[in-house]
Amino acid sequence: MRHASLLALLAGTAVLAACSNEPADTAETPDTEALVESGPDAAVTDVAEGPVAPDLTILAEVINADWRDADRERDQWRNPQETLEFFEVDPSGTIVEIWPGGGWYTDIIAPWVNANGGQYVAAHFDPESDSQYRQRSRASFDAHVADTAVFGNVMTVSFNSDTQLALEAGSVDTVLTFRNIHNWMSRGFTERAFADFHTVLRPGGVLGVVEHRLPSTREQDPGAPSGYVQQAYVIALAEEAGFEFVGASEINANPADTADHPLGVWTLPPVRRSPPADSELAADFDRDAYDAIGESDRMTLLFRKPAASE
């Protein structure tokens, strides 16, 4: 099981941490050589040091935790610590991640938030969706976060084109979305999505956005079929919803990405989509060249819901 090694490390402390939502106390580690007295003669006994459980209140330790070993290769492209710090995420608050997919960021945010006394909320697909893919995706995610020793009590709500974000107005500190806006554009509910985020955020709450970036010199297709979106377009969408633009970061930029690939952004890793061998595109298609580019060039944007007095 993916989290088995973590549970071994947290034996004796994980239950307390999960129940109290507070960081578990760690007993002092005994010296490797301890004197044990037995009657008049004293014997020297070797006491082995066990592995130290990660301090999940610290973001860097969560990112380096062993349950992320299979996902760590993508950190160079996704820069989770720098991104979450830029988004000013307070792990003691209520943090909503929109469409978390299989849980790549969930494996970082949920344990960190839980250890700091906050609440992680996943806005995922509707389990009753007409799409079997979405049903499977939601079921897989729910099973993934069922390990409360790691994730705490994850709250999962539905969010899609015909289901608004069902959270109390003004109840959320942070909303985060990673590479989702092009999907909402293709389904025609981008404006409503931003309006939902504005509604559920408290005054002063923040919205963090990462998205594949289309160069400003290229025309923006309203349906974003390539998966790329202009940065200015995203800023305009957020401002129209009532957000103020705080700033942009180049944390997740990739200058090698020209954003003009034959199969859109999905030509690049990690999807690595290739044309059928018998298609016209296949004749000149160089898989190695696209792999060498790496993952997409991405904008990283921070917005804030104005305080009530503003």
Buried (B, 14 or more C-beta within 10 A) or exposed (E): EBBEBBBEBBEEBBEEBBEEBEBBEEEEEEEEEEEEEEEEEEEEEEEEEEEEBBBBBBBEBBBBBBBBEEBEEBBEBBBBBBBBEBBEBBBBBBBBBBBBBEBBBBBBBBBBBBBBBBBBBBBBBBBEBEEEEBBEBBEEBBEBBEBBBBBBEBBBBBBBBEBBBEBEEEBBBBBBBBBBBBBBBBEEBBEBBBBBBBBBBBEEBBBBBBBBBBEEEEEBBEEBEBBBBBBEBBBEBBEEBBBEBBEBBEBBBBEEBEBEBBBBBBBBBEBEEBBEEEEEEEEEBEEEEBEEBBBBBBBBBBBBBEEEEE
